[in-house]
Structures are given as structure tokens and as C-alpha cells.
Amino acid sequence: MKMKKYLLFVTLWLCMEAVAAPTSVSLIPKPEKAEVFEGHFTFRQGKPVSVYCDESAAADLLEVLAEKFKPAGIVLEPVSDPKKAQLAFVLDATVKNGEAYSLRVDKKRIEVRASAYGGLFYGMQTLLQLFPAAIRVPDAVQCADWQIPCIAVEDAPRFGWRGMMLDVSRHFFTKEEVMKYIDELSEYKMNVFHWHLTDDQGWRLAIESFPRLTEVGAWRARRVGDWWTRERQKPGEPATYGGFYTREDVREVVEYARKRHVTVMPEIDVPGHSVAALVAYPELACFKAPDAVNVGNKFYGEDENSLCVGNDSTFVFMEKVLSEVADLFPCPYIHIGGDECFKGFWSRCPKCRARMEAEGLDNVQQLQSYFIKRMEKILKDKGKRLVGWDEISEGGLAPDATVMSWRGMSGGIQAAKEGHHVIMTPNEHCYLDLYQGEPTAEPNTYSMCRLSDSYAFEPVPEGVDSSYILGGQGNLWAESVPTFRHAEYMVWPRGWALAEVLWSGGEKDWSDFIRRVTVHFERADSADINCSRSVYNAIVTPFTGSDGQVWIELGKEIDDLDIYYTFDGTNPDKHAPVYTEPVTIPLNATRLRVMTYRNGKPAGQLLSIETEELRSRAKNTKRVVGNL
């Protein structure tokens, strides 16, 4: 009801006056060059906008643009002569690469030039960011003049691989939610959607050769609560939680992504992370397959979750699965996982030991490498290239494998030095399932990756030939992400930071980035996208001082925040004590409360942390007081 009232208010207000161009631009990712001029271009209420687009790109581009303009009541009227168009998308072979573009807005005309569809599409996305945030209010703004600033932009990406991953195994997201995710990432010039389709908790892709993968492997018992602490599925308990994508669903998603210049890369995670497959086809296990798809309970090392590499039927299975995957996805790459493979059952399995002896393999690491190399051969025969997590390096890399480095940068560095292409996605910068602020104020997860950590990401390590670094991506694992609404909360704004890192070159400017993020929070609010504001919260760091006392340091990611705190049970406001230096816990205090203000107004969440929690954290950190 509140949202409907807000939309009605916006609609009535906009009908009374033109929506003016912003006084400064706040583009994410930041373009190479942008110069704002005096004046603006106006889209007139009720008057169609003449638009030209080169025929090779017209249908897709104008379809997406019309979709974005529809809520604002802006109607496009195609014309065949670019000189007669108010809005022109022109192919120009002189633009330096396919994703580069130029955008020129003056008082009478808007022109985007690029050498390929990708560049025209990204020029369109920049154009859309020039509009006021209200253009993103769905189905509410139909009767206003709209203004955008006069500007000249020259822009090109730093990396060709700018990806975002979504794990749909731990929690299933609908086809429509997946497409919304693709649309959101494409707005920030990301161009790869990594679709993590299979894991221990669900097989999400229909495979005609093996129907039980989705008949059985796509479903598990319903559970809530923290991951790894859940009660196992009971014998006979209904398995009703889950879902999967049909072949037609996949084709629809791939086509939707193509129109947004996004390539969809599937992941079939093997040989580990295979509980769902083993439950569906128990003969693929070394000894005994689990009885049920994992619900989030502990199992690693206890239940089998790796395909038996000594079993010839495993390779028949993988040949058929990867053949169907290759047929469904035009992407030149297929991700086969290769991570966190428990090898304890292999070491005891007679079939695996016989395979090792027959192939002259010394250990189970080499057995995994043998498996990965056979996967690469299957994919090569299908015209595809293999991508795997950095564990595929263990035991020897497949000859042409591309490594996705997640356990820090070291795996990627080593692979690049061996002449392999690398996609950098180190967890400390790129894992979007981690905490992004004070844990007591966040949904439960583990470890920490703040917005500033994502923005600090540098994909090319010192001493590495940059030609081997394809780019990078953000990864959203979904163990603690049960809804799409929460997926958005975890991805944005950290995804904006990664988008800028992967697109923009030059020196970083954190303060300017935060200025632009503030504007994009408004844009996301207008579109009803759930963004995290954790960057506005205080950073609470307890430590044990040299005097043996527990001290509290209160930090911040944004320089112009003021921090106020209390220990007396009251909620702090700007009349409470202001934080200037580390403080101790007063005698008998039971709770610390912290609030941030910006420009005299509340900025972050109210943090409320029990003093026992602070003392527990302080045990792991010791410092000399006064030497922080």
C-alpha cells in the first residue's frame, strides 16, 4: 500500500512539471571521458521520439530501449534516415573495439556510435543513466517531459570478461528472477552470466538422457535455519522444495541475455558437489550413494558426493550430459567446477585404484586431473572450452583449461605463468555471499567482504602478463540466500564496485565512487531493487589492549560519517557521545549501541551488540593501546 501511494504521488508530481536533468552526472561504471555542457535535451510529453538504428542491431536494441522507456511514457518512432532522427544509433567502423562507444547529447539530438552492437548497447545504458531516478519507477510515470544533460562521452572497457555468477542449486530461483538478474547486471555493463546449475543441494537443468536428474535430483525436504546445522532429511519425508529449468526455459533465458549483450555460461559442477546426481543415479558412486539430496546438513567426508572416476559409466554419463549442455548454450565456455572435491572415497575405491594403476597415476590429485582432462576432450569435441575453479590445477592442468581463481589470486597467478587464461574472482573481493558490514546487523553468513573490499579489487597482479587475464566476476553462492529479494541485497552495491573495476581504467577515487553510489541507491529504490546500505554502518572492532582491558574501535568506510554510541541502554543520536578514539566497556554495561550520521541526518542502521559478544571477539585481537 505504501509503495502504491508513493507511485501515485510521483505520478501526480511529474504530471505538473518536467523532470529536470541532474546538475551533474553519476555514471557507474565511470567512463573513460565525459564532458558535460550547458543545456539539456528534452523528451516531450506525448510526442514520439524519432529514432534510427542500423538494421543489423535495430530489432534487439529498440526492443530493450522501448521496454526501458515504457514506464516514462516515451514512445519511439523508427525512421530510416539517421539525419532525421532525434535519437540515432550508428555503426561506425572507426570506433576502436566492439564494446567501445561514443555518446553525444546536445539540445536537439542524441547520437551513439560504435563499431558493433555491444558498443551501441552500452551507449544506450549510459544514456539511460542520464535520466532522473524517477524514470525507473515501474508503470507510474506516463505524463512528464524528461530532460537529460548535454554531454559527450568516449568509453571502452578494460576487460572483456565482466561476469556475475548466481548459484541456483542451494536455493532455486525462477526463470523470471534469473532474467531480472541478467537485466540488472547488464545495466552496469557486465557481459557474462555464470549460471551455477548443479551442486549437492539440487540439479537444476533438465537432461533428456537422464530424466531422474530433475525428477529426483531437483528436489529436497523443506528446511530453514543456518546452513550446515540443519537436520537431515528423514526416511519417507516428502521432497517438495526445489525446481529446475526445462530446455525451453534455458533457450528463453539465453535469448533474453543475448539481447542484453550478455553471454550465459553454464556450470555443471563435477566430479565433487554431486550429491544430487548420485541420489538420482546411485551407480555413479564409489560405494553407496546418499539417500537424499542434501538439505544443508553437514556431510562432507561422511557421505559420498564425488563421481566415481574408476567407473566407465561415469564418463558415459558426462559425455551425454555435456553434449546436451553444449547444444543448449551458445557460449564458447562451459564451467565444470572441479572445486572442493573430497577424494577420501576414491583412495579406498577398488575401481578408482585400478584406474590409477592403469593410467600410471601416483595419487588422487592426479586422478582428479585425469578426470578434468577427459572433460576437456569431451568439450573440445563439442567446440567448447573448459573453465574450472582453481583446484583443477591440482595434479596438473588440462592443456587448454581456463582457470577461475577463487582461493585468493595465487591459483590464477600460477596458471597465467603456465600460459593459461585466467578469470580472477578472489573470495576476499568477489564473493558476494559474505558479510558486507557488522555481522550482528546482517543476515547470517561467514567472513567479510565490504563494499570497499570489492572496489579495491585489482584483477592483474604485479608481475603477471595481463594478456592472460580475461577479467573477473562477482559470485553469489546461495546457501544463505533463500529469496531473490535477498540476492539483490547481497549483490548491490558490491556488484557496482566490481562493474567499475572491470570496465573502467585509470586511478580509483573512492570518494567519487561513493558520491555516485548514493545516486544509484535512489535509482535502485525507484526500481524497487533491494540494495544494502551497510556501507553507512560503523565498523565495530573490539580488541584486547596491552593493559588487559577490552577496547572498542569504531571505524567507517565513508569519511564524512559521524559516529555516536552509548553503553547505558539508550539509543544514540547526535546528542550522544561522539566517537573520536577507542573506548573501554564501562563496568556492568551489557550492550553497545552505535549510530552513524551524515550531514546531520541518520545514515546507517542502529547497531546493538552485547558486551559479551564484544569480549569474545576481542580475544582474537591484541594491540598496544595508543598504537592502532
HUHUMO-V980894 format. One record per residue. RES is the residue in three letters. PSI is psi in whole degrees, 0 to 359 (* if undefined). Layout:
res-><RES,RES>
psi-><PSI,PSI>
This chain:
res-><MET,LYS,MET,LYS,LYS,TYR,LEU,LEU,PHE,VAL,THR,LEU,TRP,LEU,CYS,MET,GLU,ALA,VAL,ALA,ALA,PRO,THR,SER,VAL,SER,LEU,ILE,PRO,LYS,PRO,GLU,LYS,ALA,GLU,VAL,PHE,GLU,GLY,HIS,PHE,THR,PHE,ARG,GLN,GLY,LYS,PRO,VAL,SER,VAL,TYR,CYS,ASP,GLU,SER,ALA,ALA,ALA,ASP,LEU,LEU,GLU,VAL,LEU,ALA,GLU,LYS,PHE,LYS,PRO,ALA,GLY,ILE,VAL,LEU,GLU,PRO,VAL,SER,ASP,PRO,LYS,LYS,ALA,GLN,LEU,ALA,PHE,VAL,LEU,ASP,ALA,THR,VAL,LYS,ASN,GLY,GLU,ALA,TYR,SER,LEU,ARG,VAL,ASP,LYS,LYS,ARG,ILE,GLU,VAL,ARG,ALA,SER,ALA,TYR,GLY,GLY,LEU,PHE,TYR,GLY,MET,GLN,THR,LEU,LEU,GLN,LEU,PHE,PRO,ALA,ALA,ILE,ARG,VAL,PRO,ASP,ALA,VAL,GLN,CYS,ALA,ASP,TRP,GLN,ILE,PRO,CYS,ILE,ALA,VAL,GLU,ASP,ALA,PRO,ARG,PHE,GLY,TRP,ARG,GLY,MET,MET,LEU,ASP,VAL,SER,ARG,HIS,PHE,PHE,THR,LYS,GLU,GLU,VAL,MET,LYS,TYR,ILE,ASP,GLU,LEU,SER,GLU,TYR,LYS,MET,ASN,VAL,PHE,HIS,TRP,HIS,LEU,THR,ASP,ASP,GLN,GLY,TRP,ARG,LEU,ALA,ILE,GLU,SER,PHE,PRO,ARG,LEU,THR,GLU,VAL,GLY,ALA,TRP,ARG,ALA,ARG,ARG,VAL,GLY,ASP,TRP,TRP,THR,ARG,GLU,ARG,GLN,LYS,PRO,GLY,GLU,PRO,ALA,THR,TYR,GLY,GLY,PHE,TYR,THR,ARG,GLU,ASP,VAL,ARG,GLU,VAL,VAL,GLU,TYR,ALA,ARG,LYS,ARG,HIS,VAL,THR,VAL,MET,PRO,GLU,ILE,ASP,VAL,PRO,GLY,HIS,SER,VAL,ALA,ALA,LEU,VAL,ALA,TYR,PRO,GLU,LEU,ALA,CYS,PHE,LYS,ALA,PRO,ASP,ALA,VAL,ASN,VAL,GLY,ASN,LYS,PHE,TYR,GLY,GLU,ASP,GLU,ASN,SER,LEU,CYS,VAL,GLY,ASN,ASP,SER,THR,PHE,VAL,PHE,MET,GLU,LYS,VAL,LEU,SER,GLU,VAL,ALA,ASP,LEU,PHE,PRO,CYS,PRO,TYR,ILE,HIS,ILE,GLY,GLY,ASP,GLU,CYS,PHE,LYS,GLY,PHE,TRP,SER,ARG,CYS,PRO,LYS,CYS,ARG,ALA,ARG,MET,GLU,ALA,GLU,GLY,LEU,ASP,ASN,VAL,GLN,GLN,LEU,GLN,SER,TYR,PHE,ILE,LYS,ARG,MET,GLU,LYS,ILE,LEU,LYS,ASP,LYS,GLY,LYS,ARG,LEU,VAL,GLY,TRP,ASP,GLU,ILE,SER,GLU,GLY,GLY,LEU,ALA,PRO,ASP,ALA,THR,VAL,MET,SER,TRP,ARG,GLY,MET,SER,GLY,GLY,ILE,GLN,ALA,ALA,LYS,GLU,GLY,HIS,HIS,VAL,ILE,MET,THR,PRO,ASN,GLU,HIS,CYS,TYR,LEU,ASP,LEU,TYR,GLN,GLY,GLU,PRO,THR,ALA,GLU,PRO,ASN,THR,TYR,SER,MET,CYS,ARG,LEU,SER,ASP,SER,TYR,ALA,PHE,GLU,PRO,VAL,PRO,GLU,GLY,VAL,ASP,SER,SER,TYR,ILE,LEU,GLY,GLY,GLN,GLY,ASN,LEU,TRP,ALA,GLU,SER,VAL,PRO,THR,PHE,ARG,HIS,ALA,GLU,TYR,MET,VAL,TRP,PRO,ARG,GLY,TRP,ALA,LEU,ALA,GLU,VAL,LEU,TRP,SER,GLY,GLY,GLU,LYS,ASP,TRP,SER,ASP,PHE,ILE,ARG,ARG,VAL,THR,VAL,HIS,PHE,GLU,ARG,ALA,ASP,SER,ALA,ASP,ILE,ASN,CYS,SER,ARG,SER,VAL,TYR,ASN,ALA,ILE,VAL,THR,PRO,PHE,THR,GLY,SER,ASP,GLY,GLN,VAL,TRP,ILE,GLU,LEU,GLY,LYS,GLU,ILE,ASP,ASP,LEU,ASP,ILE,TYR,TYR,THR,PHE,ASP,GLY,THR,ASN,PRO,ASP,LYS,HIS,ALA,PRO,VAL,TYR,THR,GLU,PRO,VAL,THR,ILE,PRO,LEU,ASN,ALA,THR,ARG,LEU,ARG,VAL,MET,THR,TYR,ARG,ASN,GLY,LYS,PRO,ALA,GLY,GLN,LEU,LEU,SER,ILE,GLU,THR,GLU,GLU,LEU,ARG,SER,ARG,ALA,LYS,ASN,THR,LYS,ARG,VAL,VAL,GLY,ASN,LEU>
psi-><317,319,319,319,321,316,321,318,315,317,312,320,319,332,341,335,162,149,109,152,145,153,336,158,149,73,137,125,156,129,163,310,137,126,121,136,168,141,181,160,138,128,114,139,127,1,119,151,120,130,138,139,136,139,325,342,355,310,310,313,313,331,312,317,317,323,319,327,339,313,332,356,18,123,134,139,98,141,159,349,115,332,339,4,137,331,115,134,110,128,132,110,345,346,138,329,171,335,355,158,163,145,130,123,121,189,338,347,149,131,132,131,139,165,351,169,320,314,319,320,317,329,321,319,321,318,316,328,346,341,155,157,330,342,341,358,120,128,37,338,96,359,38,153,144,136,141,151,151,132,154,125,134,127,150,151,152,319,150,336,109,92,162,131,144,123,114,7,311,322,134,134,140,164,318,323,321,318,324,319,316,316,318,316,328,333,338,25,25,144,6,128,111,113,101,99,341,146,189,335,5,137,118,1,124,126,116,325,336,77,334,344,324,332,323,311,349,3,143,172,149,134,150,181,173,141,147,356,6,152,136,155,135,153,129,355,135,135,93,0,127,214,172,170,131,170,323,323,313,314,322,317,316,319,319,316,319,319,340,19,40,129,133,115,119,153,125,104,107,163,343,190,39,24,313,320,321,324,321,321,82,337,350,357,161,314,287,121,152,159,339,154,137,138,1,13,161,140,341,124,348,312,148,135,17,139,145,115,343,353,119,330,336,320,331,316,309,324,314,318,309,332,316,322,315,326,327,327,117,343,136,348,144,130,128,15,253,7,157,41,115,125,7,322,325,318,339,351,123,322,319,321,324,321,315,317,318,328,1,38,136,336,173,338,317,332,319,318,320,315,312,319,324,326,320,320,318,314,321,320,337,4,23,161,145,134,140,160,164,346,342,349,337,126,357,126,145,147,318,22,146,131,131,107,112,332,65,201,347,320,321,321,313,317,318,320,337,5,22,147,149,141,116,126,54,137,329,345,331,357,107,3,357,163,144,5,191,118,327,347,5,154,146,130,225,159,191,135,96,167,319,330,316,320,333,355,130,109,338,105,154,136,2,136,116,341,341,350,105,329,219,182,161,145,127,98,144,17,317,26,82,346,158,327,319,330,316,317,322,328,317,129,2,327,326,320,316,323,317,319,317,338,311,139,189,180,148,149,94,316,318,323,315,322,315,324,320,318,319,337,318,319,318,320,318,325,2,41,132,98,147,138,23,336,339,351,155,153,114,116,101,148,159,121,169,343,1,352,157,125,154,123,132,116,183,151,333,125,321,23,143,138,129,149,160,153,0,11,351,159,128,141,195,2,356,173,135,137,131,330,163,143,156,165,121,154,131,3,138,345,138,132,138,140,141,148,150,125,38,4,148,137,304,188,158,118,134,112,128,143,332,322,318,317,322,316,324,338,332,357,122,138,158,121,133,356,72,*>
